[in-house]
Amino acid sequence: MTAVALPACPDCGSAEGWIIDSPVVAIDRVTVDATGVHEVGLVQPEDGLEPHGHPVIWCAACETIAVGEDLRDAVLDAATARATTH
């Protein structure tokens, strides 16, 4: 597999890294009983976590958010390539 280069940040020029927050659908579970409501916390649905919406991507060096589709696609392509080779 050919290495996919990380794109440089258009604001600071850094190509050191990007941070990706991928929103997923999960269950925020609580129980209710005679003593009140008790938060159990996030629980993974039986069929796994489902991607939901678009990931938020920002530069690890200067925290500029990647807004252009070309830049976002390049960061996601590089992340996918690295994830499948490790």
C-alpha positions as CSV (number, residue, x, y, z in Angstrom):
1,M,0.0,0.0,0.0
2,T,1.2,3.5,-0.9
3,A,1.7,5.9,2.0
4,V,-0.8,8.7,2.2
5,A,0.8,12.0,3.3
6,L,-0.9,14.0,6.1
7,P,-2.0,17.3,4.6
8,A,-0.5,20.5,6.1
9,C,-2.7,22.9,8.0
10,P,-3.6,25.9,5.7
11,D,-3.3,28.3,8.7
12,C,0.0,27.3,10.4
13,G,1.6,25.0,7.9
14,S,2.0,22.1,10.3
15,A,1.7,18.6,9.0
16,E,2.4,17.0,12.4
17,G,-1.2,15.8,12.9
18,W,-4.9,16.3,13.1
19,I,-7.5,15.5,15.7
20,I,-10.7,13.8,14.6
21,D,-13.8,13.6,16.7
22,S,-16.2,11.1,15.1
23,P,-19.7,11.4,16.5
24,V,-21.4,8.1,17.0
25,V,-24.8,7.0,18.1
26,A,-24.7,5.4,21.6
27,I,-27.2,5.0,24.4
28,D,-27.2,7.2,27.5
29,R,-28.7,4.8,30.0
30,V,-30.4,5.6,33.3
31,T,-32.4,3.5,35.7
32,V,-35.4,4.7,37.7
33,D,-36.5,3.1,40.9
34,A,-38.0,4.1,44.3
35,T,-34.9,6.0,45.3
36,G,-34.7,8.1,42.2
37,V,-33.0,8.3,38.8
38,H,-29.5,6.8,38.5
39,E,-27.2,7.4,35.6
40,V,-25.6,4.2,34.3
41,G,-23.7,6.0,31.5
42,L,-23.0,5.4,27.9
43,V,-23.8,1.9,26.6
44,Q,-22.9,0.5,23.2
45,P,-26.0,-0.6,21.2
46,E,-26.2,-4.3,20.4
47,D,-25.3,-3.7,16.8
48,G,-22.3,-1.5,17.6
49,L,-21.6,2.1,17.5
50,E,-23.1,3.8,14.4
51,P,-21.4,6.8,12.7
52,H,-23.6,9.9,13.0
53,G,-23.1,13.2,11.2
54,H,-19.7,14.5,10.1
55,P,-16.5,14.2,12.1
56,V,-15.0,17.4,13.5
57,I,-11.4,17.7,12.4
58,W,-8.8,20.2,13.7
59,C,-5.1,20.9,13.5
60,A,-3.2,19.3,16.4
61,A,-0.7,22.3,16.4
62,C,-2.9,25.4,16.1
63,E,-6.5,24.0,16.6
64,T,-7.8,25.4,13.3
65,I,-10.9,23.5,12.2
66,A,-10.6,21.8,8.8
67,V,-13.6,23.2,6.9
68,G,-12.9,22.6,3.2
69,E,-14.1,19.2,1.8
70,D,-10.7,18.6,0.0
71,L,-8.8,19.1,3.3
72,R,-11.2,17.0,5.3
73,D,-11.1,14.2,2.7
74,A,-7.3,14.3,2.7
75,V,-7.1,14.0,6.5
76,L,-9.7,11.2,6.5
77,D,-7.9,9.4,3.7
78,A,-4.6,9.6,5.6
79,A,-6.2,8.4,8.8
80,T,-7.9,5.5,7.0
81,A,-4.6,4.5,5.3
82,R,-2.7,4.5,8.6
83,A,-5.5,2.6,10.4
84,T,-5.4,-0.2,7.8
85,T,-1.6,-0.6,7.9
86,H,-1.3,-0.9,11.7
